[in-house]
Amino acid sequence: MRGKADATRRRLLGAAALAAVPVPARAAALAAGGLVVRPIARDLEPVPVIGMGTWLTFDIGSSGAELARRRQVLQALHAGGGMLIDSSPMYGRAEAVVGELLQQTGTAARIFSATKVWTSGRAAGERQMRESLQLWRLQRFDLMQIHNMVDWETHLDTLRQWKAEGRVRSIGITTSHGRRHAAIEAALRRPGFDCVQFTYSLADRSAEARLLPAAAELGVAVIVNRPFDGGALVNRLDGQPLPAWAGEIGCKSWAEVCLKWIVSHPAVTCAIPATTDPAHMRQNMAAARGPLPDAALRRTIADHVARL
């Protein structure tokens, strides 16, 4: 028991030490420590391939028990080396909760902050982005995304200006649930986007037809939402025995298999599963370490899951 406690203490001390390291150097240290990292934009530091979403899971009240649970999730993300946290004004109180917990834990300097603008009109968009900065308690965002393409041309012009002024570091656009792929591909061909976010999983492979190839062609980073199909995918797989090939890529759970399959696609930068369970967050972060499936194993995994 003492050996296990000592190992936990060393891991936590190591994580705390990394908090004081500048972000680019920290990303390099994480990669050296075994995390798979990839860049969000050409001129920005890489991030681990597993991050965290906040849709539904961080839209909570102000009760101490609920906040404590989300704080444990955030701490599990940090302990596993995670950096990217994604949110949106659409997600109710999620941004406010993230901001409060970052202040409580003193970890704002350790994250790669990603949120969205979700309104129409230039003035409304700027006002909403300023409000998001206040909620997160930040001076700038690492990534600002245009949520579900709402008034995207207007916001793209604004975000180009904000990026030039240093108020955001990179610009993205999003969709989900397999929607509007042709429209978002056309948008990506306009200058200015560093990143695109969309749905991709073993339950929804529609992005393979055009969005993943387009992102690779254009050199645009890809953030994957709904990697577990809203939880339905892992609910279906849990209880099924893990095949022997799962051990070949260091997976001890179906969640890790699903995430490693996603981030092994060469066009994918980061997947952002959401959870309210610290144990699940630790499981998710395990997928950012160790070997990833090659093309042949990717086919094997997809075929196996399709038959279950």
C-alpha positions in Angstrom: 0.0 0.0 0.0 2.8 2.4 0.9 4.5 1.8 -2.5 1.2 2.7 -4.3 0.8 5.8 -2.2 4.3 6.9 -2.9 3.8 6.4 -6.6 0.6 8.5 -6.5 2.4 11.2 -4.6 5.2 11.3 -7.1 2.7 11.6 -10.0 0.9 14.4 -8.3 4.1 16.3 -7.5 5.2 15.9 -11.1 1.9 17.3 -12.4 2.2 20.2 -10.0 5.8 20.9 -11.1 4.6 21.0 -14.8 2.0 23.6 -13.9 4.9 26.1 -13.5 6.5 25.4 -16.8 5.6 27.6 -19.8 3.1 25.9 -22.1 5.3 25.2 -25.1 8.0 23.7 -22.9 5.3 21.8 -21.0 4.0 20.3 -24.2 7.5 19.1 -25.1 7.9 17.6 -21.6 4.6 15.8 -22.0 5.6 14.3 -25.3 8.9 13.2 -23.8 6.9 11.6 -21.0 5.0 9.3 -23.4 1.9 11.4 -24.3 0.9 11.6 -27.9 0.7 15.3 -28.8 -0.3 17.2 -32.0 -0.5 20.9 -32.9 -3.8 22.8 -33.1 -2.2 25.5 -35.4 1.1 25.7 -37.2 2.5 28.3 -34.8 1.1 27.0 -31.6 2.4 24.4 -29.1 1.0 20.8 -29.5 -1.6 19.4 -27.2 -2.2 15.8 -26.0 -4.6 14.0 -28.3 -7.2 13.6 -25.6 -8.9 16.6 -24.1 -12.2 17.3 -22.4 -15.6 18.5 -23.5 -18.1 20.2 -21.2 -21.5 19.8 -23.0 -24.1 18.7 -20.4 -21.5 17.5 -18.0 -20.4 20.9 -16.6 -23.8 22.6 -16.9 -24.5 22.4 -13.2 -25.7 24.5 -10.3 -23.6 25.9 -7.6 -23.9 23.1 -5.0 -20.7 22.1 -3.3 -21.1 18.4 -4.1 -21.6 19.0 -7.8 -18.6 21.4 -8.0 -16.4 19.0 -6.1 -17.2 16.2 -8.5 -16.3 18.4 -11.5 -13.2 19.5 -9.7 -12.1 15.9 -9.5 -12.8 15.4 -13.2 -10.6 18.5 -14.0 -7.9 17.2 -11.6 -8.0 13.8 -13.4 -7.5 15.6 -16.7 -4.5 17.5 -15.4 -3.0 14.4 -13.7 -3.2 12.6 -17.0 -1.4 15.4 -18.8 -4.5 16.7 -20.5 -4.6 20.4 -21.7 -7.5 21.1 -24.0 -10.8 22.0 -22.5 -13.7 22.8 -24.9 -16.9 24.7 -24.0 -19.5 27.1 -25.5 -22.1 29.7 -24.4 -24.6 27.2 -25.7 -23.7 24.9 -22.8 -25.6 26.7 -20.1 -23.4 27.3 -17.0 -20.5 25.2 -18.3 -18.2 28.2 -19.0 -18.8 29.7 -15.5 -18.2 26.4 -13.9 -14.9 25.9 -15.8 -13.8 29.4 -14.8 -14.6 28.9 -11.2 -12.8 25.5 -11.0 -9.7 26.8 -12.8 -9.5 29.6 -10.2 -10.0 27.1 -7.3 -7.4 24.8 -8.6 -5.0 27.4 -9.9 -4.6 25.6 -13.2 -5.6 28.2 -15.7 -2.0 28.4 -17.0 -2.0 24.6 -17.6 -4.8 24.4 -20.1 -5.4 25.0 -23.8 -8.7 27.0 -23.6 -11.2 26.4 -26.4 -14.7 27.9 -26.6 -17.1 29.2 -29.2 -19.2 32.1 -30.4 -22.8 31.2 -30.8 -24.9 34.2 -31.9 -25.6 36.4 -34.9 -24.2 39.8 -35.7 -20.8 41.3 -35.2 -21.6 43.4 -32.0 -23.4 40.4 -30.4 -20.5 38.1 -31.2 -17.9 40.4 -29.7 -20.1 40.9 -26.6 -20.5 37.2 -26.2 -16.8 36.5 -26.6 -15.9 39.2 -24.0 -18.5 37.6 -21.6 -16.8 34.2 -22.2 -13.4 35.7 -21.3 -14.9 37.0 -18.0 -16.6 33.6 -17.3 -13.3 31.7 -17.9 -11.4 34.4 -16.0 -8.9 34.6 -18.8 -7.2 37.4 -20.8 -7.3 35.6 -24.1 -8.5 32.3 -25.6 -6.2 29.7 -27.2 -9.0 28.8 -29.6 -12.2 30.5 -30.5 -14.6 28.5 -32.7 -17.7 29.5 -34.6 -20.3 27.2 -33.2 -22.4 25.2 -35.7 -21.5 27.8 -38.4 -23.9 30.4 -37.0 -23.2 33.7 -38.9 -19.8 32.3 -39.6 -18.6 34.8 -42.2 -19.3 37.8 -39.9 -17.5 36.1 -37.0 -14.6 35.0 -39.1 -13.9 38.7 -40.0 -14.1 39.6 -36.3 -11.9 36.7 -35.2 -9.2 37.6 -37.8 -9.0 41.0 -36.1 -9.0 39.5 -32.6 -6.2 37.1 -33.6 -4.1 40.0 -35.0 -4.7 41.8 -31.7 -3.7 38.8 -29.7 -7.1 38.3 -28.1 -7.4 34.8 -29.5 -4.5 32.6 -30.7 -6.3 30.4 -33.2 -9.7 30.3 -35.1 -12.0 27.3 -35.6 -15.5 26.4 -36.9 -17.7 23.5 -35.7 -20.5 21.2 -36.6 -21.8 17.9 -35.0 -24.0 14.9 -35.5 -22.8 14.4 -39.0 -24.5 17.6 -40.2 -23.5 20.2 -42.9 -20.3 18.5 -44.1 -20.4 20.1 -47.5 -21.0 23.6 -46.1 -18.3 23.3 -43.5 -15.8 22.0 -46.1 -16.6 25.0 -48.3 -16.0 27.4 -45.3 -12.7 25.8 -44.5 -11.5 26.7 -48.0 -11.7 30.4 -47.0 -8.5 31.8 -45.5 -8.4 32.1 -41.7 -9.3 28.8 -40.1 -6.7 26.9 -38.1 -9.1 24.2 -36.8 -12.4 22.4 -37.4 -14.5 20.4 -35.0 -17.0 17.7 -35.9 -18.3 14.3 -34.9 -16.3 11.2 -35.6 -16.5 7.8 -33.9 -16.8 4.1 -34.5 -20.6 4.7 -34.5 -20.4 7.6 -37.0 -17.7 7.5 -39.7 -19.4 10.0 -42.1 -16.5 12.4 -41.7 -14.2 10.0 -43.5 -16.0 10.9 -46.8 -14.9 14.5 -47.1 -14.1 16.4 -43.9 -11.1 14.4 -42.8 -9.6 14.4 -46.3 -10.3 18.1 -46.6 -8.7 18.9 -43.3 -5.6 16.9 -44.2 -5.4 18.6 -47.6 -5.7 22.1 -46.1 -3.5 21.5 -43.1 -6.4 22.3 -40.7 -6.4 20.7 -37.2 -9.3 18.5 -36.3 -11.0 18.3 -32.9 -13.5 15.4 -32.6 -16.7 15.7 -30.6 -19.1 13.0 -29.5 -16.3 10.3 -29.7 -18.6 7.9 -27.7 -21.8 8.8 -29.7 -23.2 10.5 -26.6 -22.3 7.5 -24.5 -24.3 5.0 -26.5 -21.3 3.4 -28.1 -19.4 2.6 -24.8 -22.7 1.5 -23.2 -23.1 -1.0 -26.0 -19.5 -2.2 -25.8 -19.0 -2.4 -22.1 -19.5 -6.0 -21.0 -18.2 -7.3 -24.2 -14.8 -9.0 -23.8 -11.8 -7.0 -25.0 -10.1 -8.8 -27.9 -6.4 -9.7 -27.6 -5.5 -6.9 -30.0 -6.6 -4.4 -27.4 -3.6 -5.3 -25.3 -1.3 -4.7 -28.2 -2.1 -1.0 -28.0 -2.2 -0.9 -24.3 -6.0 -0.7 -23.9 -7.7 -1.9 -20.7 -11.2 -0.6 -21.6 -13.5 -0.1 -24.6 -13.3 3.6 -24.0 -9.6 3.6 -24.6 -10.1 1.4 -27.8 -12.6 3.9 -29.1 -10.5 6.9 -28.4 -7.2 5.4 -29.7 -9.1 4.4 -32.9 -10.2 8.0 -33.4 -6.8 9.7 -32.7 -4.9 7.2 -34.8 -6.5 8.7 -37.9 -3.6 10.9 -39.3 -5.9 13.9 -39.8 -7.2 14.0 -36.2 -5.6 16.3 -33.7 -7.6 15.8 -30.5 -10.7 14.0 -29.2 -12.8 15.7 -26.5 -14.9 13.1 -24.5 -17.1 14.6 -21.8 -17.7 12.9 -18.4 -18.9 13.6 -14.9 -16.8 10.6 -13.5 -13.2 11.2 -12.5 -12.5 7.4 -13.1 -13.8 7.8 -16.6 -11.6 10.8 -17.1 -8.5 8.8 -16.0 -9.6 6.1 -18.4 -9.9 8.6 -21.2 -6.5 10.1 -20.6 -4.9 6.6 -20.7 -5.7 6.7 -24.5 -3.3 9.5 -24.9 -0.3 7.3 -24.1 1.3 4.3 -25.7 1.0 2.9 -29.2 -1.8 3.7 -31.6 -3.4 1.3 -34.0 -1.9 1.2 -37.5 -4.1 1.1 -40.6 -4.6 -2.6 -40.5 -5.6 -2.7 -36.8 -7.9 0.3 -37.4 -9.8 -1.8 -40.0 -9.8 -4.8 -37.6 -11.3 -2.6 -34.8 -13.9 -1.1 -37.0 -15.0 -4.5 -38.3 -15.1 -6.0 -34.9 -17.2 -3.2 -33.4 -19.6 -3.2 -36.4 -20.4 -6.9 -35.7 -21.1 -6.4 -32.0 
